[in-house]
Amino acid sequence: MVTRFRITASIACAAAVLASGVLGSGPVAASAPTPTPTSTATPGLTPGPVQTANPAPSVPVPPVPVGLPDGIEELASYVGQVACDPTAKPGVLALGRLLTATYPGTSFGIARICGSGRSEHYEGRAVDWMNSVRVPQQAAQADALIAWLFARDSTGRPDAMLRRLGIMYLIWNNRIWGGYSADRGWLPYRDCASHPEASYDTTCHRDHIHLSLSWSGAMARTSYWTGKVAVADYGPCRPADLNWAPPYRAPNPLWCPPYPQVTAAKDASAVLVGLTAYSGAVVRRGSTGPAVSAVQRAVDVTVDGVFGPRTEAAVVAFHRAQGLPVTGVVDAATWRALLRVAVRTPTPTPTAGGSSSPPAMADPLAQHRHLVLRYGARGEAVRSVQRALGVRPTSGWFGPITTATVARYQRVHRLPVTGVVDAGTWRTLGA
């Protein structure tokens, strides 16, 4: 990244913020008429973002780089979040530092753990700059920044700094503005106007400004940083059979195909429903969140939403069992295999008494010794083997952990190491 001025202020700790409500084809806005901008800030809860061409001289604005090109970027189209890659992108980090350098004492937050909704925070492509409309100085700072972003340049072009930074949309104080619908101006955000109470300040973006960036802006390729007009970059594309795309790797000059969301069948198991929802999200050791929990349920390890050593070992065992490259990373190929196994694995049918397990017998192993159990098996016979071998939890699903444990048992007892519970393994177990 090439910058033409040095930002020397250090980054303050970012405050915890909530999701910005980005869903579907664009951020959620109410269908009310475009509000008339106000011209001055007022203490406390102001009616909306101030869009003055000349902010108060006592309030600073960010510097304008020297040597900007004659050309300028078009307003950013809406390219919503499709990948799970919550690491701060260079242009977003540079923007956050620019804001805290211009307005000392403020802070910002960027990355957020991938959740069930959609947000550019999940791609490290959005920044929340912390200011409150209830603090006059902070409200004035926010209004000054907005005025600077939307001001005309020396040639009369509107929204100049907003375009040169690659800002796709922003939300502040009950209102939302998007470059993809600039002709509509600022719109009411959700139903925030009817919730002036302080408990809604984060949801309604009254204690921070949310700024989502285009991919060119997020990767610091726009003219504000480089002195060259950026070309359009539409980011990673998701495949038709998965719900999440791989992380950003290189510029993409073409629009992604608009595939419909993938959903599980109505009678699908809870494991399959979870896998389908997060399918395609690349998770690895160190990842956290509901996508990790979905994988943990599928590979039969403790579900805590943290991709630690045990989860990695289970994924490695799954890779081996499925003949996949043994990486320990849940990538697109792993998701497809997890989905195939989950589809093939039947859901236990409850008995009349409401239990999916048969009545206990005096010898819990002997009753099953006629069975051959292998990867994908499910039921009380699997639970019996898991109890005998100390596999936890005793889920009744013959997954990668159970397969690996059986293989170790066979190795220790000098049996053919197959990971399959056959007649010889049953006998050794005492059945």
C-alpha angles and dihedrals in degrees: 000000000000117000125182097206133037122243107209104176116105122238114260120220110276118239120234111267136183130241115286095228098245108166140155117348096348146344116305116263130169118248096240123125118276109276122237109250117242120229104218138037120245127200119264121004108008120199096243147321114320114233104188119157092219115037120205109290091233091064115075126223129203118275122263111232117241120244099030112176122256089242125070137200121263117244109282119262118226111269107169129206115281104157136063104233108128098183121119110258116223098248092048092048090048091051092051091050091047090055096047091046091052094043109034116206094036126108139200141206129207121165125058133181111264112259140177096281130054128266135153085230085076088064096041086247101120134064129203110206110200116234130132128220087213092066109068096211092049092046089052091050092052092047091048091053092049091049090050092049094051098039121115119252126232091280093052098255112149126229090020103160092037089057094043091053094046096237108175099188140338135205124204136158101349094319138096132200125189131190088217090061101028092141089068093055121201113354132193110268113231111304094317095127088068092052109062092154117118092241088072096050095103096041091048094042096243093132096045143018115239115212120183117193135210115245090257089053093043091053092047094244097127125108094257088068104026107028089236128100109250123231121230115280118190097187129217121346125219121228120248094249099049132058099221132052127225116263120280113280108159141358116286116203095188133077114252118243110263100237118182119248115275113237134185122242117271092249094046120130121256089251092055093046091054093046092050094050094055099029112145098021105131109229128174141160107321095028118125138187142061095317088061090048090054090053092046092055090050096049093042104243131129109294109230101132092244119115099218135151096291092051091047091051090050091050090049090051089049091051091053093046091051097042093244127142105282102237105131087230122117102227132159094284091050092050091052091051092047090052092049092051092046091051092050095046109090121223112243113254112231118235124235089270091057097254125118091206127080119240114285118259131205092254107038093188101043094062091061102039092105090063129088110217123197140154111320097024117134136190145060093316089061090048089053091054091045091052091048092050097039096245112165129238099029092217099157091238119116097222134154095287092053090045092052092046092051090049091052091048091051092049092051092048093045094245125141103283102233104131086232122118102228133160094284093050091048091052092050089050088056099253 
